[in-house]
Amino acid sequence: MADTAEPENWDGREADAPSGNRILRNYIRWTFERAHQQGKISTSTDGSYSAFNTGLATARQETIYGLFRRNDRPDSQPWVFADWRLGSKRDFMDHFPPSLRPDFVTYTDDPADYIYDWRRELVVSVDHILDDQGNLARFPTTLQGSPHLARMALKGAVDGAEDRVRRNYKAVVPTWYPAQDTVQLLLPLSLLDASVVDLALVVSRQGEFYRGHTVLTTAMAYKNARLLARPDSDWLQPAAEEEAPS
């Protein structure tokens, strides 16, 4: 798939990591899961093949599908992966006419969910974020040992993020949270230096408010956001799996 799809950094800064293409693997896994949830895995007219829309395309913008064939081994799983297929391939066209072409998966019925409405009040659960040792371990090392400094830095970073969003709506990146089947938003947090984004604040819609309830490293944030689309942001780029705190 990495060779077929349009060029993209699927490994962050660790291109030689043993697992390889970690961001792509995560993307395919959850896209397939979503296709299954939404009933968007199609079966060919003769019942011998099935396919799903990966949501990815070639450099020439041709859709790529995941193709499976019926397993001929008894007492085994019903389907086995066959290959990645372009929609223009003759064998794919023979088995999947236009009426059977699997559609793109979706994550919300309201496009407005992808946009941050700065008119709504943002309430950040500072205590909840800082009381979670997993969250605190994601902060820069200089702040991990001082809850007071971390609190002040977090509050200031939230104010800065809101100003940044007012200036540029693209500063907010939508992401999908599978556990709650909901679209969330990511805001950039610069804790030590205004020119460096240290963490992403996860924001969820709560009635007429937004609630900031946890933080992610930029590596975690990118991997989650890539499920929806390649982030079009100046601060969220592919990063190492485990970033060393600054």
ChimeraX attribute file (.defattr): number of C-alpha atoms within 10 A of each C-alpha:
attribute: neighborCount
match mode: 1-to-1
recipient: residues
	/A:1	19
	/A:2	13
	/A:3	8
	/A:4	14
	/A:5	17
	/A:6	14
	/A:7	11
	/A:8	12
	/A:9	15
	/A:10	21
	/A:11	21
	/A:12	20
	/A:13	15
	/A:14	17
	/A:15	14
	/A:16	10
	/A:17	13
	/A:18	8
	/A:19	9
	/A:20	13
	/A:21	19
	/A:22	17
	/A:23	22
	/A:24	18
	/A:25	17
	/A:26	15
	/A:27	23
	/A:28	17
	/A:29	12
	/A:30	14
	/A:31	21
	/A:32	19
	/A:33	16
	/A:34	19
	/A:35	21
	/A:36	14
	/A:37	11
	/A:38	13
	/A:39	13
	/A:40	20
	/A:41	22
	/A:42	21
	/A:43	21
	/A:44	18
	/A:45	13
	/A:46	8
	/A:47	11
	/A:48	14
	/A:49	21
	/A:50	24
	/A:51	28
	/A:52	25
	/A:53	24
	/A:54	22
	/A:55	19
	/A:56	19
	/A:57	19
	/A:58	16
	/A:59	11
	/A:60	8
	/A:61	10
	/A:62	14
	/A:63	18
	/A:64	21
	/A:65	24
	/A:66	21
	/A:67	22
	/A:68	19
	/A:69	18
	/A:70	16
	/A:71	15
	/A:72	12
	/A:73	9
	/A:74	7
	/A:75	7
	/A:76	9
	/A:77	10
	/A:78	12
	/A:79	16
	/A:80	15
	/A:81	14
	/A:82	14
	/A:83	13
	/A:84	17
	/A:85	18
	/A:86	19
	/A:87	19
	/A:88	11
	/A:89	9
	/A:90	10
	/A:91	11
	/A:92	18
	/A:93	15
	/A:94	10
	/A:95	19
	/A:96	21
	/A:97	12
	/A:98	9
	/A:99	7
	/A:100	17
	/A:101	21
	/A:102	21
	/A:103	16
	/A:104	16
	/A:105	22
	/A:106	12
	/A:107	19
	/A:108	13
	/A:109	7
	/A:110	7
	/A:111	8
	/A:112	9
	/A:113	17
	/A:114	18
	/A:115	14
	/A:116	23
	/A:117	15
	/A:118	13
	/A:119	9
	/A:120	12
	/A:121	11
	/A:122	20
	/A:123	14
	/A:124	19
	/A:125	12
	/A:126	16
	/A:127	11
	/A:128	12
	/A:129	19
	/A:130	21
	/A:131	11
	/A:132	11
	/A:133	10
	/A:134	13
	/A:135	17
	/A:136	19
	/A:137	15
	/A:138	21
	/A:139	23
	/A:140	17
	/A:141	13
	/A:142	12
	/A:143	22
	/A:144	18
	/A:145	13
	/A:146	10
	/A:147	14
	/A:148	12
	/A:149	14
	/A:150	21
	/A:151	17
	/A:152	13
	/A:153	16
	/A:154	24
	/A:155	16
	/A:156	15
	/A:157	24
	/A:158	21
	/A:159	12
	/A:160	18
	/A:161	22
	/A:162	18
	/A:163	12
	/A:164	17
	/A:165	17
	/A:166	16
	/A:167	10
	/A:168	11
	/A:169	14
	/A:170	18
	/A:171	22
	/A:172	27
	/A:173	28
	/A:174	25
	/A:175	25
	/A:176	19
	/A:177	15
	/A:178	13
	/A:179	6
	/A:180	8
	/A:181	11
	/A:182	14
	/A:183	19
	/A:184	22
	/A:185	24
	/A:186	26
	/A:187	29
	/A:188	27
	/A:189	29
	/A:190	20
	/A:191	25
	/A:192	18
	/A:193	10
	/A:194	12
	/A:195	9
	/A:196	12
	/A:197	19
	/A:198	25
	/A:199	26
	/A:200	26
	/A:201	27
	/A:202	22
	/A:203	25
	/A:204	20
	/A:205	17
	/A:206	11
	/A:207	8
	/A:208	10
	/A:209	15
	/A:210	21
	/A:211	18
	/A:212	24
	/A:213	16
	/A:214	20
	/A:215	25
	/A:216	21
	/A:217	23
	/A:218	27
	/A:219	21
	/A:220	19
	/A:221	25
	/A:222	23
	/A:223	26
	/A:224	22
	/A:225	22
	/A:226	20
	/A:227	23
	/A:228	20
	/A:229	14
	/A:230	15
	/A:231	21
	/A:232	12
	/A:233	13
	/A:234	8
	/A:235	20
	/A:236	23
	/A:237	18
	/A:238	23
	/A:239	21
	/A:240	17
	/A:241	18
	/A:242	12
	/A:243	14
	/A:244	11
	/A:245	14
	/A:246	11
